[in-house]
């Protein structure tokens, strides 16, 4: 888990750098998963982690609660990015918006991995 969280932190740092320097950003894999695999794992956690979709709450432990807080913060940032980078029907930084979407899915996957004892 610690390694996966460090990878998320590094990705956020790279995202910030890309935005400030107006450079494109493309991440091939996050936590060992491609974009397609991230979508698959987040939509079908039962298949990959033997965990049904769930609503996080404190009874599931503080790791889940904190990851859910991270996930919702990323979603809020994604919405802010949409407002910031959208002019009419044009979106100037689709790369950033897509990466933020993937990062929130990764946060959910980490929650599923914890529940499915992936890190044990």
Secondary structure, 3 states (H helix, E strand, C coil): CHHHHHHHHHHHHHHHHHHHCCCCCCCCCECCECHHHHHHHHHCHHHHHCCCCCCCCHHHCHHHHHHHHHHHHHHHHHHHHHHHHEECCEECCHHHHHHHHHHHHHHHHHHHHHHCCCCC
